[in-house]
């Protein structure tokens, strides 16, 4: 799969396209159904399949830190789209110019002229353009005028609930990783390169691997049981997602303490899979109190993994 950062690279497409457009946060089962249809149709019609998304998302652009939590950074979206067989991943910068662009111009310039689309596939609730005035009806009208087809995919349900990124965020916030996995079609993970922190955990016997969240707003907060792995090795452990209030932390990050890990992890890419929530993050009056609580967290996590193994 080829990454196209910005419409200035759309000329690299060698033939007409079939495309889908949206935020695709999490690439959950609903997204996967749509993308599978996209790839199958591209194969049948001998077209390039293109997935178009935006960075930042429109809600992040307008709402900043008050935007909904991000399930997947762009790298994760790219990887999931690659696994599903998409040919091109087109990422458009959502900026003032794009936010003010009329829906008709977005379709005419980006989709019709730049991408030469023959078919556009979107969800049944898709809205776009300035003040979200574009909808399925407008797409069908423009498709008839310009000569491309519109296919809207119906919502799929999970236990009578509409599968959506909002529902995934809700389940993650609740610590309901089982349902989140069912909605996503895979376990929820956070990945990143391990960087050097302040090494304060090491002073109380709980060294941590630190990973930047690379999200304006995180879908998780608190202390969790986790499994973490590099390319070659996997460990059980506990993780904290938060600001580390006991040490007056300034940014939200992921800290993972891995049981029985002696490997040098700095600079390595670590993928952390979340299993259960132990508690909320809190500020402790002293390092000694923090150490006692982490000991309890670790014991509880080890019990969890023993029960799972049984």
N, C-alpha and C positions, 0 to 999 in steps of 0.2 A: 504494500500500500504506500502511496506517495502523499506526503504532506504538502498542502498548498497554503502558505501563510499570506493571505491577502489576495484580492482579485487580480492584482498585477501578474500573478502566476498562472491565471486560468488559461493563458495561451498555450501552456504545456500540454493541454488535453488534445489528443490526436484525432478524436472522433466525437460525434454527438453523445449526449449524456442522458442518463436517467438519474434523478437526484431526489434527496430528501433534505429537509431543513428544520432545525429546531435546536433547543438547548441540550437535549439528550443527557441530562444530569443523572448519573448512575447507570445509564444504559440498562434499565431494568427489563423485565420480560416483555412488557408492552413495546418498548423500543426495539427489542430483539426481533419480535415478530415483524415489525415494520421493516427493519433492516434486512432480514432474511428474504422478505418479499422483494425488496429493492435489488438485492444481489441476484435472485432467481430471474427477475425480469430483465436485468442487464445481460445475463447470460443468454436468455432466449432471444433477445432482440439485437445481440452483438453490439451493445452500447457500453460506455464507461459508467460505472456506478460511482456516485459522488455523495458523500455525507457533508452537509454544510452546518457548522455551528459557529458560535460567537464567543469571543473573549474580550472583556469580561462578559458575563451574561447581561441581558438588558436590565434585570432586577438589581444586579450588583452595580451597574453603571448609575442607575437612578437612586438606589437606596443605600449604597455603600455598606457600612457595617450593620445596617438594619435589614439587609437582604436575607432571604432564606439561606440556611446553611448549605454549603456546597458538598454534595456527595462525592463527586469525582473531579479532580483536577484534569486539565486538558490531556496530560500524558496518559492517564487511565482511560479516558474516552478513546483516544487514538488507539491504544492497545486493544480494547474491546472491539472496536470497529475493524481492526486488522484481523482479529481472530474470526470475525463473522464474514470475512471475505470481501470487504469494500475495496474498490480500486483507488479512490482518491478521498482524502480527508481535507476538506476546505475550511479553513478557520478565518473568519472575518473579524476584524477589530470593531467592537461596538463602541463608537465614539459619537461626538455631537453630530457629525455629518450623517452617519447612518441612522441615528435616533430621529433626525428631522426629515429623513427621506420618505416621501409618499409611497404608499404600498405599491402603486402602479409603477413607479420608477424602479423600485427594487426588483420587481418581476421583469420589467423590460430590459434593464441594464445588466443586472447580475445573472439572472436565470436565462433569459432568452438570448441576449446578445453575447455575453461573455461565456456562458456555459453551453449554449446551443442545446438546451434541454428538449427532449422529445416527450418526456413524461416526468411529472412531479408527484411524489408520494408524501403525504403528510398525515398527522393524526387528525381525528375528527374535531378537536378543539383548537386547532392551530390558528393563531392570530399573529399579525406582523404589520410592519410599516409604522409611519408616524401616528402616535396615539393609538396604536394597535387597531387601526381601522380596516386592515386587510383581513379577509376571512375566506372560507372555502368558496362562498358564492362569488367573490371577486376573482379568485383564482380561476374558477370555471369560465367566467366571462372573458378574462384575459387569455386563457388557454384557447378558447374558441376563436378569438381574434388573431392570435399569433400562431396557432397551429400546433399546440402541444396538449397532451392529455393530463388530467388531474385524477389521482386516486386517493381517496381518504380511507384510512384504516380505522376500524371501529375499536373502541376501548375494550380491553380484556379485563376480566374480573378474577379476583382471588377471594374465595369465601364470601361472595357477594359484595366485595369491596373493589372499587375501580383501582387498578394498578396505576400508580403515579409516583413521580419523584416526591411529591408532598407526603404520600403515605409511607414511603421508604424513610424519609427524614423523621417522621413521627415515630416509627418503630425503632429507629436507631436511638433517638432521644430517650425512649422508654427503656432502652437496654434489651429490647426484644430482638435478639440477633437471629433467632430461629425463623421468625416471620420475615425479617429483613432478607435473610438468605433465600427464602421461598419467593419473595418478590423480585429479587435481583437475579435469581438463577445461579448464584454463586455466593460464597461467604463474603462478608464485607471486610475489606482490608484497607490499610493505609501503607503506602510504600515511600521510601525516600533514602537518601544517602545519610549515613551516620556522621554527625559533625561533633567537633569538640565542644563540650559544654563547660560549666564552671567546676565540674567534678566534685560537687558537694555530696552527692550520693555516695561516692566512694569513701568519704570520711566517716560515714555511719554504717558501712558494711553492705551497702546496696548500690553498687555501681550501675549506671544506666547508659543505654544507647539512646542518643537524642536525635530526633528527626523533626525537621520543619514541616508544618502541616500544609503549607502552600495553598491555603484557603483563606479568604477574607473572613468567613464565618465557618467554624467547625460544626459538624453534625453531632459530635460527641463531646462530653465533658464528664470527668470523674475518673475513677479507678476501676480497672477491668482485668479479668483473666484473659491471657492472650497466648497465641502461638506465633513465634517469629522465625523467619528463615532467611538465609542467604541463598545463593545459588546451590550450595552443597550441603548445608547443615540446618537443622531445625531444633528449636528449644521451646519449652514451656516457660511462662513467666507472668509478670504483672506489669501493667502499664498505667501511666497517669496522663490524661489529656487535660491540660489546663495551664494556668498562669503561675503555678508554684507559689502560692501566697506566703508560705512559711519563710521563703527566702526572698520575698519581694520581687518575684519574677515580673518582667515587663511585657512579655509576649507569650501567646498561647502556643504550646508545642507538645509533642509526644515524647515521653520518656519511658523507656522499657527496661525493666530489670529482668534479665534472663537467668533462669536457674541453671547452675553448673556450667556456665559459659566461660571458657578461658580464651576464646578466640579474639584476635585483634580486629575490631569491627570498623574502626574509623575509615571513612571513605568508601566502605562497602554499601551496596544497596540492600536494605532490609525491608521485608514485607511482613507486616504485622496483621494477624487475623484475630478478630475480637470474638470472644465466646460468651462471656457473662459480665454483668456489672456488679462490682463489689460494694461501692459506695460513692458518694459525691466527694469532690475535692473540698478540703477545708484547711483553714490556717491553724497551725498548732502553736502553743505558747513557747515551745522550745524544740531544739533538734532532738533532744532525748524523747520527747513525746511523739515526735514524727517517727523516730526509729521504732518505737514500740508499736505504733499503728501499722507501719510497713511490715513488721514481723508478723502481725496478725493477718494482714492482707496476703502475705506470701503463704502462710499456713493454710488459709482458707482456699487459696488458689490450688495448692498442691492436693488438698482434699478433693476439690472439684475434679481435677484431672484423674485422680485415682478412681473416683466414681464413674467417670465417663469411660475409662478403660475397662471397668467391670461390665 
